[in-house]
Amino acid sequence: KQWYQRRVRGSTITITIHSSIFISFSALIKRTTNNNTKLTARRMRKISLSLFVVLIFCCVSVYCSVVSLTITAQYPAKNIKGADLYIRGDNLGLNWNKGVKAAYISKDTWQITFNYSSTSYNNQLFQFKFLVEDSVWMIGHNFGILLSDTTSYATVYPWFFTVNGTYQYVRNIFSPQLNNTRDLVIYTPPSYCENTYKIYDNVLI
């Protein structure tokens, strides 16, 4: 087998071509020539058609194994005054040293798509972070996605500047069950006020 690699948007697609098929065609032509027999137009058409079928099979196999991952980042653009978001990561052609610019597709929304071979990357963990102008790192842990063998989408909500969370006090809340009043302390994490698109599943009181 001969192996060829082609880069597609930062990912690698490996194409396997069985050279034995082409060797058999070469042997056929050589044997016919050695017997001093001229290749008829009909035989040439058969050989050409067979080569064409093999080529189509290879192309279809490669096409069917390519899937995509689209990552959307939502963040208030007013906070970064028209700057761009970049992405760095550990897979799909990315690295932690230099980022790739995401496309600004609509208000407060950036997006980037990666094409990859489902047979080569399936079930691999892809970790990444967004940066403002490829210099200011997002705060918090890495985003992580388990790559699949089908086309997939993910939406993330990064934040970049707020380090500490906040506490809010609600005074004198009456409890009819206890027949008394209490103060409530509500904690909101650092990303709560900076990225208003992020949704939280619980409230800590």
Salt bridges, closest charged atoms under 4 A:
ASP84 OD2 - LYS101 NZ 3.22
ASP134 OD1 - ARG88 NE 2.89
ASP183 OD2 - ARG171 NH1 3.13
